[in-house]
Amino acid sequence: MSEKIGFVGVGRMGANMARRLKSCGYEISALYDVRPESAKELAAEIDSKACSELSEVTASSDVIITVVTDDKAMFTIFSDSGDSLLTKSDGKVFINCATITPETHVQIEAQAKSAGAYTLEACMASSIPQALEGTLYLMCGGEESVFKKVEPILEKLSGKMRYIGKSGSAAQVKALVNMVMNINTAGLAEGLGLGEALGLDLGVLQEVFSETGANSRVLVTDGEDMQKRDHDCYFSAEHAAKDSGIALNLGVQQGLKLPLAAATKAQYDRMVELGLGDLDKSGIAELTFKGRKGS
């Protein structure tokens, strides 16, 4: 494990990815987070270094994995001026894991190339436990030679992965994954909310759903949580709203109307307005069950 790996963004997802690679024998050379205490705590745990500047992460690492929140955060860490990951980045590889717009991935790739560095988008379709277990599903986009270069690292993080194509293409696929997932989640919340209002046994209803065309992955991950109002966050409503918006913008660019995606985004936007944006996406049930906060 010769590469030194740095991380920018060590919230629950990024921290577990760092823990996973450390357990696989990689040196985690540097950590950075907008919450310095998060980087310091993780550095003490995995024998790494918490950095106060982005350029220090680049200087200390061969490969830098970024797990940030949105387009604005990406442009901040890859700034053309001031403290930036691109400072003296010649020959470095950046693996960017955030769910952001495809256009941003393309622009960041161009900026990195100008600095002599390389990028790869590694979009994740799994959650926090899978990051620690090394069973993420990864969709990768960028130059295939870069993908091949860091493939051994990605293999330690993933149970399965797929190289999609040029920069931006994996982000397009991820946007569609999250669009469909969010629609399914909203539909399940409406079905269970109506079932409860009708006086049906929700355990039985979920069993019937699982054996029919109403079945979906979110029935397994979110159905019981919706019933029990257990909305500990793995994928927040705020992120669901953002990601549905990315898909809707792709539809606009192609001249397509996506009414289900639009309705779903409106529901998640409403959660944010009600102060429920930090709940898990399963919290959309709070809008559909009678007597709950947003119903």
N, C-alpha and C positions, 0 to 999 in steps of 0.2 A: 504494500500500500504506500507508494512513493509520493503521491500527491498530497499536498497540504490543502485542506479545505476550510474556507471561511464561510460564515453565514451572516447575512444581513436580514434581520427580521426573525427574532427568536421568541415569538409567541408560542402558543401550544403546538402549532403545526411545525414551525421551524425548529423549535427546541427538540421535539421528538425525532425529527429527521437527523439533527446533529447527534443526539444520543444513539440513534441507530448506527450511523456511520462510525462513531467512536467505538461501539461494541464490535464492529466488523474489522477494527484494526487501523482505521484511518486517523491521522492526526488532524484534529479540529484546531486550526491554528489561530483563528480570530473570530470574535463575535461582535455584532453591533445591533443595537435596537434603539428606537426612538425613546423607549423607556430604559435608561441606562441600568436600572436595578435588575431588569430581566436578564440582560447580558452578563452582569456581574454574578448573579446567582447561578446561572448555567455554567459560566466559566469556572467557578469554584467546584461545581459538581463534576465536570468532565475534563478538568485540567486543561483549560484553554485560556485565552486572553480576551478580556473585554476591552473593546476599543472605543475611544471617544470621537474618532474621526473615520470616515468612510475610506479615505486614502490609505489608512493604516491597515485596514482589512485587505485591500488589494496588495499592498506591499508584503504582507505576511503570508499570502496564499497563492496557490497555483490555480485553484478552481474556487469560484465564489458562488454560492447558492443564495439566491434572493427569494424571500417569501414576504412580500409586502402587500398592502391593502388594495391599492388602486392605481390608476394611471398617474395621478398627481404624485404619489409616493415614488413611482418608478422614475419619473422625470427628475425628481429631487435627488435620488441617489445616483442617477446617471447624468448629473448636471454637466454642462459644458464649461462651467466656471465655478470657482469656489471649491469647497470640499466635495469630492466626487469619487466614485469607484473607478472612473476612467483615468484618474491621475496616475501616470506611469504604469499603464495597464498593458503595455505591449506584450503579446504572447499569452495573456491571461484568458481564462474561459469563464464566462458567466452563465450559470444555469438559472433561468428566471421562471419561478413557479407560480407567480401570482395570476389570478384570473383577471386579466385586463383586456382592453380592446386589441384586436389583431393589428390595427394600425400602429399602436404603441410598440408592440413587439418589433414590427418592421423598422420603425424609426430608431429604436434602441439598438437594433442590430447595425444599422448604418452608422450611428454614432460610435459604436464600439469598433467597427472596422476602421473608421477614420483614426482611431487611437491605436490601431494595431492589435486589437483584442477580438475575441470571438464570443458569440452568444448562442444559446439554445433555449427555446421555450420548452418547459417540461410541465405541462398542465396536469393537475391531479384530479382524479375522479374518485377519491376515497377520503377518509376522515382521519381524525387525530390518533385513534388506536392503531390504524394501519401504518401510520408514519413510523411509529415506534417498532412495530412488528416487521417492517420491511415488506409490506404487502400492498403498497399503493398501486393503483392503476395509473400509468403515466402515458400521456399523449404528447409526443415530442415534435417540434418543428424547428427548422433552420437548415443550415447546410449539413448534408449527410455526413461529411467528413468530420464535422464537429460532434455530431451524434455518436459516431463510432469511437471518437477519442475518449468521450466520457461515459460510454456505455457500461464499462465495468462498475463505475460508481452508481449509475442508475439501476443496475441489476441488484445492488445491495438494498436499494430503497423500494423496489417494486416486486410485486408478485407477477404482474404482467405489464408489458409496455408496448406501445405501437409508435413507430416512426410514421408521421403523417405526410410530411413534405416540407415545402419552403416555409420561411418565417411567416407567421400569421395564420397558417393553416391549422395548426393544433389549437390555437385560441378560438378559431371559428368552430371547430368540433366541440371544444369545451363549452362554448356558449350555447350550442344546441343541446348538449347533455344537460346543462343546468336549466335551460328553458323547459325541456320536457319533464325533468324531475320536479321543477317548481309547479308546473301545471298539474302533474300527478298528485303532488302534495296538497294543493288547493282543492282538487277534486275529491280526494280522500276525506279531507276535513269537512267538506260539504255533505258527503255521504254519511259519515258518522254523526255529524251534527243533526241531520235530518232523522237518522235512525233513532237517536236518543229522544228527539222531540216526539217521535211516533211511539215511544215506549218499548222499543225493541231491545233485546239483550245484545249489547255491543260486542261481547265475546263471541257469541254465535254469529253475529253479522260479519265480523272479521273472518271467522272460519269460512263462511259461505263465500265472501269476497275472494279468499285465497284459492278456492276451488273453481272459480269462474273467471269470466273475462274482466272482472273488476280487480283481479290480482295485479300487484305491482311490487317493485322493490321497496317503495316507500311504505307499503302496508306493513312490511316486516320491520322497517326501521322506525316508523313514526306512528303506526296505528295505536299501539298500547299507550304511547306517550301522550297522544291526543286525548285518549280516554281518561288517563290519570292526571292530566295537566302537568306532566313531567317534561319541562322544556329546557333542561340544561343544554347549553349551547355547544353544538358540534359544527353547525353551519347556520349562521345567524340570518334572521329575517332581513336585516339591513343588507347583508351580502346577497341574499336572494333577490331583493329589489334591484340591486346594482347589476347582477348578472342577467336578469330578465331584460333589463334595459339594453345591455350589450346586444343580446339577440334581436330585440326589436329594432335597433339601429341597423343591424345587418339586413333585416327584412326591408327596411326603408330604402337602403342602398340598392336592393334588388327589385324594388317596386312591388313588394309583396305585403299584403295585409295579414297580420297574425293576431286575430281577435282573442284567442285563448291566452296567448302570451301577454297581451295588453291587459286583459282582465286580471290575470294573475299578478302582474306587476302592480296594478292598482291596489290589490289586496295587501301586498307586502308594503307598498308605500303607506297605506293606511296604518299598518302596524307601527311603522316608524313614527308617523304623526301622533299615535296614541302613546308613544314612549315604550313600545314593545319591541323595538328593533334589535335589542340585544338578546332576545329569546331565540331559541333554535327555530328553524323554519317550521317545525311541527306546531309552533305557537300560533300559526294561522288558524288553528281550531278555535282560538279565543274569539275569532270573528264570526264563527258559524254555529257554536253551541249556544242554546238559549241560556240567558242569565250570566254569561261571561262578560268580561270587561268590554269587549268591542262589539258584542252582538246587538 
